[in-house]
């Protein structure tokens, strides 16, 4: 479908939802697809780096130092925000760092053009179409002109990188000037971020999780974000804190995750982790935010280290793995070259079914095995179709 054909259909949809024709005319003036946006969509950092590469970039010494300085500079503001919403200062500052490097990298893409490009492209058409409608509603309501809406290649805006729908629901004035200016006002950005996290279910009585040590006989198939047990149950399975101490938490539910496989760091994540994950549905991102918040609070580095031979996989090889898993009956959605939670779950199911260590850690050797097995299955199906 050409961009012009898509835009005509989208405009009809937007008008039917009550948006003014003048809003559409102003918003789409001079808008055309942005090739750079499509290129960035294909290689998001959360999926094209190893976990430890991603973590190292996100939690650098310079970022820790700067974050601690900002905690002191904005101590009163952060305390006030924390009292209203129950969100710890270190977590807010860690999110601020991860999203825009403390407000210094808010993105220069025109949000409406970026969202239109992604809605037209079709990989996540429904999501980006809905966000484009929300961006147009911001313009339609007079909150901002189209030129004011700048942000990331994916349409995220301001210092907390809110999508338009998130802005409309959660952005609030934090400095008393009557505007929710998440682009230029630190107070507005932090107030809005805390309000979002509180509404998403942040529990001020708990942390996000922690690094843990697994016993040699730990059942790896139980290391899965979607599988929860009471902390007492993990304790009974021999899971220890990172320093070798017994776990504390009783009946609080948690999940074990292995972002770099069985030979990398293990984490016990609590319900608050899901709140961070809801902000950005990347396992790497949510773990890095939690870890950075700990470092800003004064905690030390991780105990775990990268597994031997740890390296990023080319996107083409990830697609081969996803296609192979799907051909073998392990459902993960459409192959896209990105190792998200659904792909990790499918890989772990495959490993468990084949009697392999089920740590959801893709290696070149494992992908080659999946590719070979899927090819053999295709040949067998073809042979049966031909018949004797």
C-alpha positions, 0 to 999 in steps of 0.5 A, spaced: 500 500 500 502 506 498 503 512 503 498 516 500 493 510 500 494 509 507 494 516 509 487 517 505 484 511 509 487 513 516 484 520 515 477 517 514 478 513 520 481 519 524 475 524 522 470 518 524 473 519 531 471 526 531 478 529 529 477 536 526 479 536 518 483 542 520 487 538 525 489 533 520 491 538 515 496 541 519 498 535 522 500 532 515 502 538 511 509 535 508 509 529 512 512 523 508 515 516 510 522 517 514 526 511 512 531 512 518 525 510 523 524 504 519 531 502 519 531 504 527 525 499 528 529 493 525 535 494 530 532 496 537 538 495 542 534 491 547 534 486 542 541 486 538 546 487 544 547 481 549 545 483 556 551 485 559 553 489 553 546 493 554 547 493 562 554 496 561 552 501 556 546 503 561 550 503 568 556 506 566 560 509 571 559 516 568 551 515 569 552 513 576 556 519 578 551 524 574 545 520 577 547 521 584 549 528 583 542 529 580 539 526 586 542 531 591 540 537 586 533 535 586 532 532 593 526 536 595 523 535 589 524 528 589 522 527 596 515 531 594 514 526 588 515 520 592 510 522 598 505 523 593 506 517 589 510 512 593 515 511 588 523 512 590 527 517 588 533 512 585 528 509 581 525 515 578 532 518 576 534 511 573 528 511 568 530 518 567 537 516 565 535 510 561 530 514 557 533 520 555 540 520 559 537 525 564 533 529 559 539 531 554 537 526 549 530 527 548 530 526 540 529 530 534 524 526 530 517 529 528 513 525 532 507 525 527 511 523 521 515 518 525 508 515 528 505 515 521 511 512 518 510 506 523 503 505 522 503 505 514 509 500 515 505 495 518 509 491 523 505 494 529 500 497 525 494 497 530 499 500 536 502 505 532 495 507 529 492 508 535 498 512 538 498 517 532 490 518 533 492 520 540 498 525 538 493 528 533 488 529 539 493 532 543 494 537 537 486 537 536 485 539 544 490 545 543 495 542 548 501 543 543 502 544 535 504 539 531 511 542 530 512 542 538 511 534 538 518 532 537 521 525 540 524 518 539 524 515 532 518 511 535 514 517 537 516 517 545 516 524 547 520 528 552 524 527 558 520 521 560 519 519 553 512 518 554 508 515 548 502 520 546 497 515 549 501 515 556 502 523 555 494 524 555 493 519 561 498 521 566 502 527 564 501 533 569 504 539 571 509 539 577 512 546 577 505 550 577 505 553 571 499 550 568 502 546 563 505 539 563 511 540 559 515 534 559 520 536 554 523 542 558 520 542 565 524 537 570 518 537 575 513 536 570 517 530 567 518 527 574 511 528 577 508 525 570 513 519 571 511 517 578 504 518 577 504 513 571 508 508 575 503 509 581 497 508 577 501 501 574 501 498 581 508 500 584 508 498 591 512 502 596 513 497 601 517 492 596 523 493 591 524 491 584 528 484 585 535 483 586 541 478 583 541 471 586 545 465 586 542 458 583 544 451 586 547 447 581 541 442 581 536 448 580 530 446 575 532 451 569 525 450 566 522 454 572 527 460 570 521 464 567 518 471 567 511 468 567 512 463 572 512 465 579 513 462 586 513 465 593 520 467 595 519 461 601 519 456 595 525 459 591 528 459 598 527 451 599 529 450 592 536 453 594 536 460 591 540 464 595 542 472 595 548 474 591 552 474 597 550 467 599 545 469 604 538 466 605 532 469 601 527 474 605 520 475 603 516 470 605 509 469 601 511 475 596 511 472 589 517 472 585 520 470 578 527 467 576 530 470 570 536 468 566 537 474 561 544 471 559 543 464 560 545 459 566 552 461 566 550 469 567 547 473 572 540 470 575 535 475 578 529 474 582 524 479 580 518 481 584 511 484 582 514 491 582 519 489 576 512 488 572 511 495 573 518 497 570 517 492 564 510 495 563 514 502 562 518 498 556 516 491 555 524 489 554 527 484 559 534 487 558 531 494 559 527 493 566 533 489 569 537 495 567 533 500 570 532 496 577 540 495 577 541 502 576 537 504 581 540 500 586 547 503 584 544 510 585 542 508 592 549 505 593 549 498 592 555 494 589 556 491 582 553 484 580 556 478 582 555 474 575 559 475 569 558 474 562 558 467 559 564 464 555 563 466 548 557 471 549 556 475 543 550 478 540 547 474 534 545 477 527 538 479 526 538 474 520 540 468 525 535 470 530 529 470 524 532 463 522 531 461 529 524 463 530 522 460 523 525 454 526 521 454 532 515 456 529 516 450 524 517 445 530 510 447 533 513 452 538 509 458 538 512 465 538 508 470 533 511 472 527 519 472 526 522 479 527 529 478 529 528 480 536 529 476 542 523 478 546 519 474 552 515 470 547 521 468 543 525 466 550 519 462 552 519 458 545 526 457 546 526 454 553 520 450 551 524 447 545 530 446 550 526 442 555 522 438 550 529 436 547 532 435 554 537 441 554 539 446 559 532 450 559 535 457 560 532 460 554 539 462 552 540 462 544 547 460 541 550 459 534 550 452 536 543 452 538 540 455 532 544 451 528 541 445 531 534 448 531 535 450 523 537 443 522 531 439 525 526 444 522 529 442 515 528 435 517 521 436 519 520 440 512 523 434 508 519 429 512 512 433 511 514 434 503 515 426 503 509 424 506 505 429 501 508 426 495 506 419 498 509 412 495 
